[in-house]
């Protein structure tokens, strides 16, 4: 479902596509850590590409942190490797999407690359 490529593979593709953008790729399954990173993004005025994974469906704390990012005038794109709407019904609802700048899903690593291109265009 998610393919066979690694986080390092994604990092390489993003860095190759970044051009003049700074890319920092982080991964955690700790909700508090993710929220802290989003607060840091506000403080450093950094745009965010976020794959909220399972937190997509129920984390109102993460939603509130995402809302802070977008309220600060920053771009936050919610991405998913797979298409949540093609999966189990409980995955069809995202509590994050309503406060994100946009959502890209179902395109594997291309979801991230398209988000990066959007950040590039909108932040220029």
N, C-alpha and C positions, 0 to 999 in steps of 0.2 A: 504494500500500500504506500509506503513512504520511500521506496527505492533503496538502493544499496550504497548511495554516496554518504560520505561522512561530514561531520561538522567542519573538519579541515578542508574538505572539498568545497563546501559552500563558502568558507572564508576565502579560498583562492579565487573562486569565481567572482565574489563581490569585490575583492581588492583589484582584480583585473579590470572590472567594469567601473570602478569608482572614479577614475579620472582625478579631478581636483578635489573630490569629496573625501573627507576623513571617514573611514569605516572602522567601527569597533564592534566586533561580534562577541556577544555574551550568551551564555546558556545557563539556566538554572530551573530546577523544579521547586524552588523555595519561593512561595508567594511573597513573603516579606522582602526577600532580596529583590524580586522583580519590581515591587512597589518602590523600594529605595532607589533603584536605578532610574525609574520614571521621575521621581522627585529630583534626582541628580540631573536628568535631561532638562528639566525646567530651569534649574540653577545655572546650567552651562549653555542654555539656549541651543540644545541639540535636537534635531529632528530624530524620529524614532520609527523603525520598522519592527513590529512586534508580532511574534507568533505566541499567542497566549495559551496554546495547546488546550488541555482540559479545563483550565481556568476560564476559557472562553464562555463556558456555559453557566457558570455559577459564581464567579468571583466579583462581587460588588465592590470589594476593597480595591481590586485591580482596576475595575471600571472607574472608580473615583480618581485614581492616580492618572489614568489615561485622560480623563476629563480635565485634570489640571494641565496636562501637556498641551492639549488642544486649546484650552482657554488662554494659555500663554501665547497663543498665536503660532505655535509650532505644528509641524506636520507629524501625524502619527498614522501609519498605515498598518492595519491588521492583516497579517498574512497567514496562510495555511498551505501546507504542501498538498494535502488532499482536499477534496471538495466536501465540506461538512454536510451539504444538502444531499449528497449522494450516499450518505451513511445513515446510521440509526437515527430515528426521529429526535431523540433527545439532543443530538448534535446540531439540529437545525436552528437552534436559538443561540444567539450570541448576545451576552450582556455588554460586550465591548463595542460592537459595531455601531451602536447609536451615538457614541461619543468619539469614535475614530474619524479621521479625515476621510478614509476610504478603506475598502476591503478588497484583497486579491486572494483568490483561493483556487485550489485544484490544479495548479500548474507546476507542481514540484518546485525545484530551485528557481524556475522562471518566475514564480510568485515573488520571490525576493528581488530578483533582477529587475522586474517591472516596477516594483515599489521603489527601488533605488533610482531608476530613471525618472519616476514621478517626483521624487525628492529633488533630484537634480534640476528638473525643469521648473518646479514651483519655488525653489529657493534661490534661483538665479537672479 
